[in-house]
Amino acid sequence: MPIVLVLDQRDSRSEKDLVQAWSRQLNRVMADQLKLCFDRTAGDEMQALIGEPEALGTIARRIAASGQWTMGVGVGAVETPLPDSVREGRGPAFWAARDAIQVAKTQRSTRPLAVKSADEHASTAEEVVALSLDRCLGALAFIVSRRTEKQREAADTYYEADYSVRAVIDELKLSPQGAYQRLNAAGTQEEKELIELATELARPVVDP
């Protein structure tokens, strides 16, 4: 049961095209965790096939924090052998991701992502995984996207420094008490737990 991601740029008609820059960045950072790398599929969209369970929560967090994308996640089978490019990928997981991005677009102001299984092609296990991931990633997006600027700055520093409070203290020139207060207000512990949960939920799908 592979996992397919579709990312759609928000407000692309009034903003510059971000697909090329973001696909390059994600492919560079996540190269070892993708079976098929991000590539533009149509207009302001890009798509990838997950190769490692850790990738899902990491990408979801980046997307929610940026405020520039909606994300559709599809759980299901894919046709094999895999093509060289994700643009040529086929199968229920790709169809489910297309359905999910449409759902995400309708609710992007409150929850900029959605997870779907491939309806009539889905097993009960796929449906359960998709529902669980939808709730998990939805909660993650809720926390990340509602931070103040100062909370976001502290949370991003904490995350990029592999959850180091010392990095937040040093880089933002905060007292230990101030750093902990800001991180707690940003919900960073809950964020960390949800990313870990997303990894565990995705593990039996990506590594059956």
Backbone torsions as a table, in degrees:
resi	resn	phi	psi	omega
1	MET	NA	79.8	178.1
2	PRO	-63.9	168.2	178.4
3	ILE	-122.4	123.6	179.3
4	VAL	-108.2	138.3	177.7
5	LEU	-114.7	136.8	169.9
6	VAL	-122.6	126.5	177.2
7	LEU	-113.2	131.6	-179.3
8	ASP	-120.3	125.6	-178.7
9	GLN	-71.6	133.5	177.0
10	ARG	-77.7	147.8	172.7
11	ASP	48.1	40.7	-174.6
12	SER	-68.0	-21.9	-179.9
13	ARG	-72.7	-25.8	-178.7
14	SER	-108.5	-5.9	179.6
15	GLU	-118.6	162.3	178.7
16	LYS	-69.7	154.7	-179.0
17	ASP	-67.9	122.2	-178.1
18	LEU	-105.0	-4.1	-171.7
19	VAL	-60.8	-48.1	-176.4
20	GLN	-62.9	-46.9	-177.9
21	ALA	-65.1	-44.2	-177.6
22	TRP	-71.1	-39.1	179.4
23	SER	-64.0	-40.5	177.3
24	ARG	-63.4	-43.8	-178.9
25	GLN	-64.2	-48.6	-178.8
26	LEU	-64.8	-39.2	178.9
27	ASN	-65.8	-35.0	178.5
28	ARG	-70.6	-46.8	-176.6
29	VAL	-73.3	-36.8	-172.7
30	MET	-106.8	16.0	-170.0
31	ALA	-50.6	-43.0	-176.2
32	ASP	-79.5	-5.0	-175.4
33	GLN	-112.5	8.7	-180.0
34	LEU	-119.1	132.3	173.8
35	LYS	-77.7	-41.6	172.9
36	LEU	-127.1	122.7	-173.4
37	CYS	-69.6	162.1	176.7
38	PHE	-60.8	137.2	176.4
39	ASP	-151.4	148.6	176.7
40	ARG	-64.2	132.4	179.6
41	THR	-108.4	-35.8	177.8
42	ALA	-166.7	126.5	175.2
43	GLY	54.7	-114.5	-175.5
44	ASP	-103.5	28.6	179.3
45	GLU	-115.5	152.2	170.9
46	MET	-139.5	162.2	-169.6
47	GLN	-144.6	151.9	177.3
48	ALA	-153.6	162.7	175.5
49	LEU	-116.0	121.7	-177.2
50	ILE	-67.2	139.8	176.9
51	GLY	-115.2	-21.0	179.6
52	GLU	-132.9	140.1	-175.8
53	PRO	-62.4	-28.8	-179.2
54	GLU	-64.4	-22.0	-175.3
55	ALA	-67.1	-32.5	-171.3
56	LEU	-64.0	-52.7	179.7
57	GLY	-64.4	-37.3	179.7
58	THR	-62.4	-47.4	-179.7
59	ILE	-67.9	-41.6	179.1
60	ALA	-59.4	-40.4	179.1
61	ARG	-64.8	-44.8	178.7
62	ARG	-60.1	-41.7	-178.7
63	ILE	-66.2	-46.4	-178.9
64	ALA	-65.1	-38.8	-177.7
65	ALA	-69.7	-31.1	-176.4
66	SER	-72.7	-34.2	-175.3
67	GLY	70.3	12.3	-174.1
68	GLN	-110.9	-2.6	-173.6
69	TRP	-138.9	155.6	161.5
70	THR	-112.7	153.5	-173.5
71	MET	-132.5	130.2	173.0
72	GLY	-110.6	132.9	-178.0
73	VAL	-118.3	125.9	179.1
74	GLY	-113.0	130.7	179.2
75	VAL	-113.0	125.7	180.0
76	GLY	164.5	-164.9	-179.7
77	ALA	-86.5	160.2	172.1
78	VAL	-130.8	153.9	178.6
79	GLU	-74.0	137.4	177.9
80	THR	-121.3	156.6	0.3
81	PRO	-67.6	152.7	-178.9
82	LEU	-67.7	143.9	177.0
83	PRO	-74.2	174.0	176.9
84	ASP	-72.9	-30.5	-177.6
85	SER	-121.5	142.1	178.7
86	VAL	-64.0	-22.1	179.2
87	ARG	-63.1	-22.7	-179.1
88	GLU	-99.0	3.4	-178.2
89	GLY	-69.4	145.2	179.8
90	ARG	-139.9	161.6	175.6
91	GLY	126.9	169.3	-175.6
92	PRO	-55.2	-35.8	179.9
93	ALA	-64.2	-36.0	177.4
94	PHE	-69.0	-40.4	178.8
95	TRP	-65.6	-40.9	-180.0
96	ALA	-64.1	-38.8	178.4
97	ALA	-63.5	-36.7	176.8
98	ARG	-64.4	-42.3	177.0
99	ASP	-62.8	-41.5	-176.6
100	ALA	-65.9	-38.2	-178.7
101	ILE	-67.8	-31.2	176.5
102	GLN	-67.2	-40.2	175.9
103	VAL	-63.7	-45.1	-178.5
104	ALA	-60.4	-37.1	-179.8
105	LYS	-64.5	-32.4	-178.6
106	THR	-77.1	-18.4	-175.8
107	GLN	-123.5	20.2	-168.9
108	ARG	-64.0	-25.4	-178.5
109	SER	-69.7	-24.1	-178.6
110	THR	-115.6	-23.4	-174.2
111	ARG	-159.1	88.9	-168.3
112	PRO	-79.0	27.7	177.1
113	LEU	-155.2	159.6	178.1
114	ALA	-151.5	152.9	178.8
115	VAL	-124.1	133.0	-179.8
116	LYS	-135.9	149.5	166.0
117	SER	-98.1	172.2	-169.9
118	ALA	-89.1	52.2	172.1
119	ASP	40.1	-112.2	-173.4
120	GLU	-67.6	-15.4	178.9
121	HIS	-91.9	-5.4	-172.2
122	ALA	-88.2	142.1	170.7
123	SER	-82.9	167.9	177.0
124	THR	-59.7	-39.9	179.7
125	ALA	-61.6	-42.1	179.0
126	GLU	-64.6	-40.4	179.4
127	GLU	-63.8	-41.5	-179.9
128	VAL	-65.8	-45.2	179.1
129	VAL	-61.7	-45.0	-178.9
130	ALA	-62.3	-44.1	179.5
131	LEU	-64.4	-43.1	-179.5
132	SER	-64.7	-43.6	178.6
133	LEU	-66.4	-36.2	178.7
134	ASP	-61.0	-43.6	179.6
135	ARG	-69.0	-42.3	-178.8
136	CYS	-64.4	-51.7	-178.0
137	LEU	-70.3	-30.1	175.3
138	GLY	-63.9	-41.7	177.1
139	ALA	-65.8	-39.7	177.7
140	LEU	-61.3	-46.6	179.6
141	ALA	-62.8	-38.5	179.0
142	PHE	-59.3	-46.2	-178.8
143	ILE	-66.4	-49.4	-172.9
144	VAL	-67.6	-39.2	-172.3
145	SER	-80.9	-6.6	-176.9
146	ARG	-110.0	18.9	179.7
147	ARG	-81.4	149.2	170.2
148	THR	-72.3	169.7	-179.3
149	GLU	-60.0	-43.0	-179.9
150	LYS	-68.3	-38.8	176.2
151	GLN	-65.0	-41.2	178.9
152	ARG	-62.9	-43.2	179.8
153	GLU	-59.8	-45.1	179.7
154	ALA	-67.5	-43.0	-178.4
155	ALA	-65.5	-41.3	179.8
156	ASP	-65.8	-42.0	177.9
157	THR	-61.8	-45.3	179.3
158	TYR	-60.9	-44.9	-178.2
159	TYR	-67.5	-48.7	-177.2
160	GLU	-66.9	-23.3	178.2
161	ALA	-93.8	21.7	178.4
162	ASP	58.7	46.7	175.3
163	TYR	63.0	46.0	178.8
164	SER	-101.4	114.2	176.4
165	VAL	-67.0	-35.6	179.8
166	ARG	-58.1	-38.2	178.5
167	ALA	-63.6	-39.3	177.9
168	VAL	-65.1	-43.2	179.2
169	ILE	-61.3	-47.8	-175.2
170	ASP	-72.1	-46.6	-173.5
171	GLU	-74.6	-34.1	-177.3
172	LEU	-100.6	1.7	177.0
173	LYS	56.7	50.5	179.1
174	LEU	-110.1	155.3	171.0
175	SER	-73.3	160.4	176.1
176	PRO	-54.9	-42.4	179.4
177	GLN	-63.8	-42.6	179.5
178	GLY	-64.4	-38.8	179.4
179	ALA	-64.9	-46.9	-179.8
180	TYR	-63.8	-39.3	179.3
181	GLN	-63.5	-42.9	-178.4
182	ARG	-68.8	-41.0	179.1
183	LEU	-66.2	-39.1	177.9
184	ASN	-65.2	-42.6	179.2
185	ALA	-64.7	-30.0	179.8
186	ALA	-80.3	-9.7	179.6
187	GLY	71.7	35.7	-175.1
188	THR	-69.8	-32.3	177.6
189	GLN	-66.7	-42.6	176.7
190	GLU	-63.4	-40.0	176.5
191	GLU	-58.5	-48.9	-179.0
192	LYS	-58.5	-43.8	-178.8
193	GLU	-67.2	-37.0	179.1
194	LEU	-70.1	-37.4	175.8
195	ILE	-63.8	-41.8	177.7
196	GLU	-64.7	-39.9	178.7
197	LEU	-65.3	-41.9	178.2
198	ALA	-60.0	-38.8	177.8
199	THR	-62.6	-44.8	-178.8
200	GLU	-68.7	-36.5	177.4
201	LEU	-67.5	-36.7	-178.2
202	ALA	-78.5	-21.7	-171.8
203	ARG	-58.0	-50.6	-179.6
204	PRO	-68.2	-16.0	177.9
205	VAL	-81.9	-47.4	-176.7
206	VAL	-79.9	-34.9	-179.6
207	ASP	-121.8	69.0	-175.7
208	PRO	-67.5	NA	NA
